[in-house]
Amino acid sequence: MMIALAAVMTMGAAEPTLIFSEDFSAFTEGTEQTPSTTDISTKLSQTLKGWSGKNLYQAGGKLLIGDNGYLQSSRYNMSANSGIVRITVRVKSMAATGGVVRVKLGYTTTKDMYVFDNEWHTLSLVTAGGTSSSYVRVEPYITYEGIMIDEIKVETSADFFPVPEALQPTKADGTSFTARWSRVSGAKSYLLDVYAKSGNDRDYVLHNDTVTTTSRKVTGLDASKKYYYVVRATNGTAVSDYSDEIEVIKVVSSIDAPVATPATGVTETGFTANWKSVPDAELYKLNVYKNTRITSTGLTTLLSEDFSRVTKGTFTSVEFGRLQEYLDDYTHQSGWYGVNHVFAAGTIGLSPYGGEATLTTPYLDLSSDGGKLQATINMAAQQFGQDIVDTVQVQLVDAQNQVLESVIQPLTAGFKPYMVNFTKGAASTAVRVCYTGKNKVFIDDMAIAQVLPAGYEVVAPLHSTEIEGTQADVTGLDPMGENVSYSYTVQSACRSVDYTGEIIYVYSEASNLIKVEIPSTGVDERVATKGVKRVTYFDLAGRGSAMPHEGINIVVTLYTDGTTSATKMVK
């Protein structure tokens, strides 16, 4: 079989048969830089018979497909060669960050293709599923500013065969893994390549290895090397292109915590955090905390967030976040977490999509005052940009995500501050706003306060940063002093794969806590600035010395011209 395949691959491929090609040269209004602002969706079929779309704009011989829009071809006969066709599109994202171009062949195939910038890209897809009456549909997906399209072309050939989708291994221990891929209809076998990389060269473990199933266990690997694989499908005559390359990632459930070491380079407004490396760690997460000592007993704000760092979206045109994510890029303190959330400048919105949307504060020590605390939330419910009456649930949750208390909070029309009291605060608890309605709830400001005694030190999360090395500079802090200091912990992290094949990061427990304070000035240095003539040290047994004994408490009596000016216990 391998000899036959080699013969097939060395033969000149037959010229593909063109089914249709469209370059949109008839749409001359506007330019690529400044597209027309007139939607031509309803008039598209006057120029391209049978074509349809939504949010379409001319762009000087190209078309702009706006967000939530699409471009759909007329129906063509794509049944030749068992319905296998190659779809080629030339597109570019209008957003500098790129996006996803979704290409559909009728109801049979949907393929999302990524672009990572706003340059022109030619994307190609070979797929089965063509019929005697098939269409191609192109639409922007996760792009926010639409996509521009310059060409759609569909071809068929007996040499075309669909590419299998290589899947991330869910079983990989460093010395072995199980390669896996999607089934291709009509495939008689698959050709698997497994290799490590040495510069631009590949060191093959398997090369054109013939597999008749959709998985293959690979053993005897070197745990110190990184491995990759690609796969092709064949029906015995045609051979597909290579799949996307898969990097084999070791599957782990935990990783050791690092050991944090004392800060160096400490100034009033910054320091360098340090820690020891951990085997297998690919990055570290530095968690910085601000410690504030309360000078008098009273109601103290432990957390306050106004979401002013949210600068995108509006109430009528929100920006969607990920389905769930930490919101550190949008908040002044790290640890806020959103699920089914949206952004509207200056606010975080909850938009459940038929499920549940939540906004959770960072976890805090709320055990003081018998667990009593007060949450103040400025929020409003809206429907299509109009204030409405609705209801949310405000919950107190523990570190295991268990609900300790829950309050149903009615919302009147318009933004208003709502005060919610809880009585079961604990050492690691958070306040969560939960919304399950059909509209959107926007949160403009949120604060947590608690009665604290004088001398209590409030430890508040300041920010978290992911670092590849074993130290990081922390700058721009509020000045340290008698009542303000900082502390930090570090977590190690590495990639792993969950049971679905998705790449995830596994984080360790937090390291030991390192407290950072302004170094105290040495005794001799302090007294020298005051014109002191002589310093005598006495230990607690009354023994005098010209030098202090390291690590014991001593009484320092300072003399100026023979007169005692100060007596202080120091270490």
PLY file of the C-alpha trace (Angstrom):
ply
format ascii 1.0
element vertex 571
property float x
property float y
property float z
element edge 570
property int vertex1
property int vertex2
end_header
0.00 0.00 0.00
2.86 2.39 0.83
4.36 1.82 -2.63
1.02 2.61 -4.23
0.65 5.77 -2.17
4.13 6.92 -3.08
3.25 6.48 -6.75
0.09 8.51 -6.32
1.91 11.34 -4.56
4.63 11.62 -7.19
2.20 11.77 -10.09
1.14 15.20 -11.30
-2.20 16.16 -9.78
-5.07 16.62 -12.20
-6.20 20.19 -12.81
-9.17 20.90 -10.50
-12.57 21.57 -12.02
-13.88 25.05 -11.16
-17.46 25.09 -9.87
-17.65 28.85 -9.37
-15.46 31.84 -8.58
-16.47 35.37 -7.57
-14.10 38.33 -7.01
-16.75 41.04 -6.29
-15.18 43.43 -8.79
-18.67 44.71 -9.70
-19.05 46.36 -6.28
-17.08 49.54 -6.90
-18.46 52.02 -4.36
-16.32 52.89 -1.36
-12.74 51.76 -0.84
-10.95 49.14 1.17
-9.95 51.83 3.66
-13.38 53.53 3.68
-16.20 51.09 2.78
-19.59 52.40 1.75
-22.07 52.84 4.59
-25.06 51.62 2.57
-26.14 48.04 3.28
-26.62 46.30 -0.10
-27.99 43.04 1.30
-31.45 43.46 -0.24
-29.99 44.40 -3.64
-27.19 41.86 -3.79
-29.12 39.41 -5.97
-29.55 42.11 -8.64
-25.82 41.82 -9.33
-25.18 38.23 -8.21
-28.22 36.16 -9.07
-29.28 33.87 -6.26
-26.81 35.33 -3.75
-28.00 36.70 -0.40
-26.62 38.19 2.79
-26.91 40.57 5.70
-24.88 43.64 6.71
-23.00 43.84 3.40
-21.15 46.95 2.23
-19.24 47.74 -0.98
-15.51 48.38 -0.59
-13.96 49.26 -3.96
-14.19 45.86 -5.64
-14.53 43.96 -2.39
-17.29 43.40 0.18
-17.33 44.16 3.88
-19.41 41.67 5.90
-20.38 43.48 9.09
-20.73 41.92 12.52
-23.69 39.54 12.78
-23.83 39.53 8.99
-23.15 36.88 6.33
-22.60 36.35 2.62
-24.22 33.32 0.96
-23.66 32.11 -2.60
-26.25 30.84 -5.02
-26.76 27.06 -5.18
-24.42 25.03 -7.38
-23.98 21.38 -8.33
-21.17 20.10 -6.09
-21.97 16.38 -6.24
-19.03 15.28 -8.45
-16.18 13.26 -6.90
-18.41 12.07 -4.05
-19.23 15.66 -3.11
-15.65 16.54 -2.12
-14.81 20.18 -2.84
-12.16 22.73 -2.01
-13.44 26.10 -0.81
-11.00 29.01 -0.98
-11.70 32.47 0.44
-9.48 35.57 0.52
-10.37 37.61 3.59
-9.04 39.97 6.21
-10.29 40.94 9.65
-11.12 44.60 10.17
-9.85 44.37 13.76
-6.09 44.49 14.37
-6.48 41.55 16.76
-7.94 39.35 14.00
-10.85 37.03 14.59
-12.60 33.96 13.25
-13.97 33.44 9.75
-16.77 30.87 9.71
-17.23 28.99 6.41
-20.24 26.73 5.83
-21.02 24.26 3.07
-24.80 24.04 3.17
-25.97 22.30 6.32
-23.25 19.64 6.25
-20.01 21.43 7.15
-19.04 24.33 9.40
-15.39 25.29 9.74
-13.99 28.11 11.87
-10.69 29.47 10.55
-8.60 31.86 12.63
-6.68 34.94 11.54
-4.55 36.79 14.06
-4.11 40.21 12.48
-5.77 42.55 9.97
-3.76 41.46 6.91
-5.16 39.64 3.88
-5.18 35.84 4.13
-6.12 33.11 1.66
-7.88 30.33 3.57
-8.65 26.93 2.09
-10.89 24.07 3.17
-11.30 20.63 1.56
-14.50 18.95 2.71
-17.06 16.36 1.74
-20.80 17.07 1.74
-21.36 18.68 -1.64
-24.71 17.91 -3.29
-26.45 18.77 -6.52
-27.71 21.97 -4.87
-25.14 23.29 -2.37
-24.20 26.81 -1.31
-21.26 28.36 0.52
-21.80 30.80 3.35
-19.13 33.06 4.91
-19.65 35.04 8.09
-17.55 36.85 10.72
-17.41 35.18 14.10
-15.74 36.73 17.16
-14.37 39.62 15.09
-16.31 42.65 16.45
-15.55 44.82 13.40
-16.49 42.45 10.58
-14.42 40.89 7.80
-13.61 41.99 4.26
-13.80 39.45 1.44
-12.10 39.66 -1.96
-12.78 36.22 -3.45
-14.71 32.96 -3.03
-13.75 29.98 -5.17
-15.08 26.40 -5.12
-13.35 23.55 -7.01
-13.55 19.78 -7.21
-11.02 17.09 -8.15
-10.50 13.36 -7.79
-7.23 14.27 -6.02
-9.02 16.14 -3.23
-9.65 14.36 0.05
-10.79 15.88 3.36
-8.19 16.61 6.01
-8.72 14.85 9.35
-8.82 17.04 12.44
-5.94 16.14 14.75
-7.07 16.20 18.38
-5.17 17.01 21.55
-4.18 13.80 23.39
-5.98 13.25 26.68
-3.46 10.55 27.64
0.16 11.72 27.76
2.63 11.05 30.57
5.92 12.31 29.13
7.20 8.97 27.78
4.04 7.94 25.91
0.83 9.40 24.52
-2.14 8.41 22.41
-2.45 10.39 19.17
-6.04 10.81 18.03
-7.97 12.46 15.22
-11.44 12.76 13.73
-12.83 10.18 11.33
-12.99 11.12 7.64
-15.86 9.58 5.68
-14.50 7.31 2.95
-10.99 7.05 4.41
-9.40 3.62 4.23
-6.43 4.55 6.42
-4.48 7.43 7.95
-0.80 8.39 7.72
0.71 9.51 11.03
3.92 11.48 11.59
5.32 11.87 15.13
8.50 13.86 15.67
10.61 16.08 17.90
12.20 19.23 16.52
15.87 20.10 16.26
16.09 23.61 14.86
14.32 23.45 11.50
14.74 19.67 11.28
12.34 16.98 12.42
13.54 13.92 14.32
10.89 11.37 13.38
9.61 8.74 15.78
6.98 7.67 13.21
6.86 8.73 9.57
3.92 7.87 7.26
2.87 5.25 9.77
-0.29 3.58 8.43
-3.18 3.44 10.93
-6.63 2.07 10.12
-8.33 3.45 13.23
-8.53 7.04 14.55
-5.93 6.69 17.32
-2.44 5.32 17.86
-0.48 4.85 21.10
3.12 6.05 20.84
5.62 4.75 23.45
9.31 4.86 24.32
9.66 8.63 24.19
12.30 10.80 25.85
10.64 12.71 28.70
13.07 15.62 28.22
11.88 16.28 24.65
8.80 17.96 23.23
6.87 15.97 20.62
4.44 16.87 17.83
2.27 15.03 15.34
0.31 15.52 12.12
-1.99 13.11 10.30
-3.35 12.68 6.76
-6.27 10.65 5.43
-6.39 8.54 2.26
-9.01 6.57 0.38
-6.30 4.54 -1.32
-6.13 6.91 -4.29
-6.23 10.49 -3.03
-4.33 11.70 0.01
-5.44 14.68 2.07
-3.29 17.59 3.13
-1.66 17.44 6.54
-3.76 18.21 9.58
-2.86 21.05 11.90
0.21 20.25 13.98
-0.50 19.10 17.53
2.00 19.74 20.32
1.85 16.87 22.80
1.23 18.27 26.27
1.79 16.17 29.37
-1.49 15.58 31.20
-1.16 16.44 34.90
-3.61 17.08 37.70
-1.33 19.06 40.03
2.00 20.86 40.29
4.13 21.73 43.32
3.92 25.18 44.86
7.07 27.31 44.70
8.94 28.57 47.74
8.76 32.36 47.92
11.90 34.09 49.18
12.32 37.56 50.75
11.86 40.64 48.61
14.89 42.61 47.50
15.35 46.19 46.35
12.65 47.42 48.71
11.74 51.12 48.46
8.73 53.04 49.73
6.84 52.39 46.48
8.17 49.09 45.17
10.21 45.92 45.55
11.42 42.85 43.68
9.54 39.64 44.50
11.57 36.43 44.41
10.88 32.70 44.46
12.52 29.36 43.69
11.83 27.50 40.46
9.60 24.43 40.26
10.26 21.50 37.87
7.73 21.40 34.97
6.49 24.93 35.71
5.95 26.94 32.52
5.04 30.16 34.28
4.37 31.61 37.71
1.52 33.71 39.02
2.59 36.47 41.40
-0.19 37.60 43.78
0.45 40.95 45.49
-1.55 42.13 48.52
-1.81 45.49 50.24
-1.85 45.37 54.04
-3.49 48.30 55.79
-3.58 48.59 59.60
-6.83 50.07 60.97
-6.11 52.93 63.39
-9.56 53.15 64.99
-12.52 50.80 65.42
-15.34 51.36 62.92
-16.97 50.43 59.60
-14.15 49.92 57.13
-14.36 49.48 53.37
-12.46 46.31 52.50
-13.12 46.37 48.76
-14.33 49.03 46.35
-14.53 48.77 42.57
-16.00 51.28 40.11
-15.12 49.38 36.87
-13.69 52.56 35.37
-11.08 50.45 33.59
-13.86 49.08 31.36
-13.58 51.36 28.34
-15.34 49.37 25.60
-18.98 48.80 24.74
-22.13 50.78 25.43
-25.51 49.93 26.95
-27.02 49.57 23.47
-23.98 47.91 21.86
-22.21 45.82 24.50
-18.90 44.02 24.03
-19.07 40.34 24.92
-16.49 38.78 27.20
-15.49 35.14 27.28
-18.07 32.74 28.66
-16.17 32.87 31.94
-12.96 34.65 32.91
-11.03 36.57 35.52
-11.52 40.29 35.01
-8.10 41.51 36.17
-7.67 43.60 33.00
-10.79 45.59 33.86
-10.62 45.99 37.66
-8.36 47.79 40.12
-8.03 44.72 42.34
-7.38 41.23 41.06
-9.67 38.26 41.60
-13.00 39.47 40.16
-14.65 36.72 38.09
-17.39 36.93 35.47
-19.61 34.31 33.87
-21.79 35.22 30.86
-20.80 38.86 31.27
-20.61 41.82 28.90
-18.84 45.16 28.91
-20.36 48.63 28.66
-17.95 51.47 29.37
-17.65 51.94 33.13
-19.78 48.89 33.96
-19.86 45.10 33.94
-23.10 43.65 32.60
-24.74 40.29 33.27
-26.33 38.69 30.19
-27.37 35.08 30.90
-28.16 33.86 27.34
-30.90 31.71 28.87
-28.68 30.38 31.66
-27.06 32.12 34.61
-24.76 35.16 34.64
-22.65 36.03 37.68
-20.12 38.57 38.91
-18.04 37.45 41.91
-15.75 39.63 44.04
-12.28 38.50 45.08
-12.27 36.19 48.10
-11.63 38.05 51.36
-11.28 37.34 55.07
-14.74 38.38 56.27
-14.68 36.60 59.61
-14.44 39.75 61.78
-17.40 41.22 63.67
-18.97 37.77 63.98
-19.15 37.44 60.19
-21.40 40.48 59.72
-20.70 42.51 56.58
-22.34 44.99 54.24
-22.30 44.89 50.42
-23.30 48.02 48.50
-23.98 47.54 44.79
-24.94 50.27 42.33
-26.82 48.56 39.50
-29.68 48.74 37.01
-31.61 46.35 34.76
-32.04 47.27 31.11
-33.84 46.00 28.04
-32.57 47.29 24.68
-30.95 50.24 26.45
-34.08 51.19 28.43
-34.20 50.99 32.25
-36.65 48.38 33.54
-37.74 46.71 36.78
-36.17 43.31 37.46
-34.68 41.10 40.21
-31.20 39.76 41.03
-29.87 37.40 43.66
-26.96 38.52 45.85
-25.07 35.62 47.42
-22.34 35.09 49.99
-20.19 32.15 48.84
-17.24 30.28 50.36
-14.02 29.09 48.74
-15.71 25.80 47.75
-18.37 27.77 45.85
-21.04 26.87 48.38
-23.74 29.51 48.97
-23.68 30.56 52.63
-26.46 33.17 52.37
-28.65 34.49 49.57
-30.78 37.62 49.29
-33.34 38.36 46.55
-32.86 42.00 45.59
-35.62 43.78 43.58
-34.35 46.45 41.19
-36.32 49.58 40.44
-35.79 51.48 37.18
-32.46 53.27 36.83
-29.11 52.99 38.58
-29.41 52.95 42.37
-27.17 51.75 45.22
-28.56 48.65 46.97
-27.26 47.68 50.42
-27.27 43.97 51.27
-26.30 42.69 54.75
-24.87 39.26 55.51
-24.06 37.54 58.80
-22.02 34.47 57.83
-18.74 35.94 56.61
-15.78 33.59 56.99
-12.03 33.46 56.42
-12.35 33.05 52.63
-15.66 34.31 51.29
-16.89 36.43 48.38
-20.04 38.29 47.36
-21.68 37.23 44.10
-24.38 38.92 42.03
-26.42 36.32 40.13
-28.91 37.05 37.33
-31.06 34.54 35.44
-33.52 36.83 33.67
-33.99 37.60 29.98
-32.54 41.12 30.02
-29.22 42.60 31.15
-28.16 43.89 34.55
-25.32 46.43 34.66
-23.17 46.95 37.76
-21.52 50.36 38.04
-19.95 50.18 41.50
-19.58 47.55 44.20
-18.12 47.74 47.73
-17.81 45.50 50.79
-17.51 46.96 54.30
-17.20 45.48 57.80
-16.76 46.79 61.36
-13.11 46.18 62.29
-11.23 46.79 65.54
-8.32 49.21 65.88
-5.05 47.50 65.01
-6.68 45.03 62.60
-4.67 44.54 59.42
-6.74 44.42 56.25
-5.13 42.23 53.60
-6.59 43.10 50.19
-5.60 41.53 46.85
-3.92 44.18 44.72
-3.06 42.45 41.46
-1.85 39.19 39.94
0.77 38.92 37.21
1.95 35.92 35.20
5.74 35.69 34.99
8.03 33.25 33.19
11.08 33.78 35.41
11.64 33.56 39.16
11.46 37.23 40.08
9.38 40.26 39.22
9.58 43.99 39.90
6.54 45.45 41.64
6.37 49.22 41.21
4.01 52.18 41.53
2.68 51.21 44.97
1.18 53.53 47.53
4.04 54.52 49.88
4.78 52.05 52.65
4.80 53.33 56.20
3.71 52.63 59.74
0.23 51.46 58.71
0.83 50.31 55.12
2.85 47.32 53.96
2.62 44.70 51.22
2.91 40.95 50.91
2.99 38.38 48.15
2.54 34.73 47.33
3.46 32.83 44.18
1.79 29.97 42.32
3.46 27.75 39.74
1.53 26.72 36.63
1.86 24.40 33.66
-0.29 23.39 30.74
-2.37 20.26 30.83
-5.34 18.81 28.93
-8.80 18.21 30.33
-11.02 15.24 29.56
-12.52 16.99 26.52
-9.11 17.61 24.95
-9.01 21.33 25.76
-5.66 22.80 26.79
-5.87 24.25 30.29
-3.46 25.63 32.88
-3.04 23.80 36.18
-2.07 26.12 39.05
-0.44 25.09 42.31
-1.48 26.10 45.78
-0.10 29.45 46.89
3.43 29.58 48.26
4.36 30.80 51.70
3.45 34.46 52.33
6.26 37.02 52.18
5.63 40.34 53.93
7.33 43.45 52.55
8.04 46.47 54.74
10.40 49.42 54.62
13.66 48.24 56.20
14.20 49.74 59.63
17.21 52.02 59.79
20.12 50.72 61.91
20.43 52.16 65.43
23.84 53.71 64.88
22.62 55.33 61.62
19.52 56.75 63.30
21.34 58.25 66.25
24.15 59.60 64.07
21.67 61.83 62.30
20.68 63.29 65.68
24.24 64.26 66.75
24.51 61.48 69.36
27.93 61.15 70.95
27.80 57.65 72.36
25.61 54.51 72.29
25.76 51.79 74.94
23.88 48.48 74.57
22.50 46.49 77.51
20.96 43.05 77.30
18.08 42.03 79.52
20.49 40.76 82.18
22.00 44.22 82.43
25.28 43.35 80.72
26.71 46.23 78.66
28.37 45.92 75.28
29.78 48.14 72.58
27.92 46.09 69.94
24.40 44.55 69.96
24.03 40.77 70.18
22.29 39.60 67.01
18.89 38.00 67.49
18.23 39.01 71.13
16.23 41.85 72.65
18.42 44.66 73.98
17.82 48.02 75.64
19.51 50.87 73.82
20.17 53.98 75.91
21.21 56.98 73.87
23.42 59.69 75.48
24.03 63.19 74.31
26.66 65.14 76.26
26.26 62.67 79.12
22.50 63.16 79.45
20.05 60.30 78.71
17.92 61.34 75.72
16.09 58.09 74.86
15.69 54.52 76.02
14.20 51.95 73.64
13.76 48.18 73.50
14.95 46.91 70.11
15.86 43.52 68.63
0 1
1 2
2 3
3 4
4 5
5 6
6 7
7 8
8 9
9 10
10 11
11 12
12 13
13 14
14 15
15 16
16 17
17 18
18 19
19 20
20 21
21 22
22 23
23 24
24 25
25 26
26 27
27 28
28 29
29 30
30 31
31 32
32 33
33 34
34 35
35 36
36 37
37 38
38 39
39 40
40 41
41 42
42 43
43 44
44 45
45 46
46 47
47 48
48 49
49 50
50 51
51 52
52 53
53 54
54 55
55 56
56 57
57 58
58 59
59 60
60 61
61 62
62 63
63 64
64 65
65 66
66 67
67 68
68 69
69 70
70 71
71 72
72 73
73 74
74 75
75 76
76 77
77 78
78 79
79 80
80 81
81 82
82 83
83 84
84 85
85 86
86 87
87 88
88 89
89 90
90 91
91 92
92 93
93 94
94 95
95 96
96 97
97 98
98 99
99 100
100 101
101 102
102 103
103 104
104 105
105 106
106 107
107 108
108 109
109 110
110 111
111 112
112 113
113 114
114 115
115 116
116 117
117 118
118 119
119 120
120 121
121 122
122 123
123 124
124 125
125 126
126 127
127 128
128 129
129 130
130 131
131 132
132 133
133 134
134 135
135 136
136 137
137 138
138 139
139 140
140 141
141 142
142 143
143 144
144 145
145 146
146 147
147 148
148 149
149 150
150 151
151 152
152 153
153 154
154 155
155 156
156 157
157 158
158 159
159 160
160 161
161 162
162 163
163 164
164 165
165 166
166 167
167 168
168 169
169 170
170 171
171 172
172 173
173 174
174 175
175 176
176 177
177 178
178 179
179 180
180 181
181 182
182 183
183 184
184 185
185 186
186 187
187 188
188 189
189 190
190 191
191 192
192 193
193 194
194 195
195 196
196 197
197 198
198 199
199 200
200 201
201 202
202 203
203 204
204 205
205 206
206 207
207 208
208 209
209 210
210 211
211 212
212 213
213 214
214 215
215 216
216 217
217 218
218 219
219 220
220 221
221 222
222 223
223 224
224 225
225 226
226 227
227 228
228 229
229 230
230 231
231 232
232 233
233 234
234 235
235 236
236 237
237 238
238 239
239 240
240 241
241 242
242 243
243 244
244 245
245 246
246 247
247 248
248 249
249 250
250 251
251 252
252 253
253 254
254 255
255 256
256 257
257 258
258 259
259 260
260 261
261 262
262 263
263 264
264 265
265 266
266 267
267 268
268 269
269 270
270 271
271 272
272 273
273 274
274 275
275 276
276 277
277 278
278 279
279 280
280 281
281 282
282 283
283 284
284 285
285 286
286 287
287 288
288 289
289 290
290 291
291 292
292 293
293 294
294 295
295 296
296 297
297 298
298 299
299 300
300 301
301 302
302 303
303 304
304 305
305 306
306 307
307 308
308 309
309 310
310 311
311 312
312 313
313 314
314 315
315 316
316 317
317 318
318 319
319 320
320 321
321 322
322 323
323 324
324 325
325 326
326 327
327 328
328 329
329 330
330 331
331 332
332 333
333 334
334 335
335 336
336 337
337 338
338 339
339 340
340 341
341 342
342 343
343 344
344 345
345 346
346 347
347 348
348 349
349 350
350 351
351 352
352 353
353 354
354 355
355 356
356 357
357 358
358 359
359 360
360 361
361 362
362 363
363 364
364 365
365 366
366 367
367 368
368 369
369 370
370 371
371 372
372 373
373 374
374 375
375 376
376 377
377 378
378 379
379 380
380 381
381 382
382 383
383 384
384 385
385 386
386 387
387 388
388 389
389 390
390 391
391 392
392 393
393 394
394 395
395 396
396 397
397 398
398 399
399 400
400 401
401 402
402 403
403 404
404 405
405 406
406 407
407 408
408 409
409 410
410 411
411 412
412 413
413 414
414 415
415 416
416 417
417 418
418 419
419 420
420 421
421 422
422 423
423 424
424 425
425 426
426 427
427 428
428 429
429 430
430 431
431 432
432 433
433 434
434 435
435 436
436 437
437 438
438 439
439 440
440 441
441 442
442 443
443 444
444 445
445 446
446 447
447 448
448 449
449 450
450 451
451 452
452 453
453 454
454 455
455 456
456 457
457 458
458 459
459 460
460 461
461 462
462 463
463 464
464 465
465 466
466 467
467 468
468 469
469 470
470 471
471 472
472 473
473 474
474 475
475 476
476 477
477 478
478 479
479 480
480 481
481 482
482 483
483 484
484 485
485 486
486 487
487 488
488 489
489 490
490 491
491 492
492 493
493 494
494 495
495 496
496 497
497 498
498 499
499 500
500 501
501 502
502 503
503 504
504 505
505 506
506 507
507 508
508 509
509 510
510 511
511 512
512 513
513 514
514 515
515 516
516 517
517 518
518 519
519 520
520 521
521 522
522 523
523 524
524 525
525 526
526 527
527 528
528 529
529 530
530 531
531 532
532 533
533 534
534 535
535 536
536 537
537 538
538 539
539 540
540 541
541 542
542 543
543 544
544 545
545 546
546 547
547 548
548 549
549 550
550 551
551 552
552 553
553 554
554 555
555 556
556 557
557 558
558 559
559 560
560 561
561 562
562 563
563 564
564 565
565 566
566 567
567 568
568 569
569 570
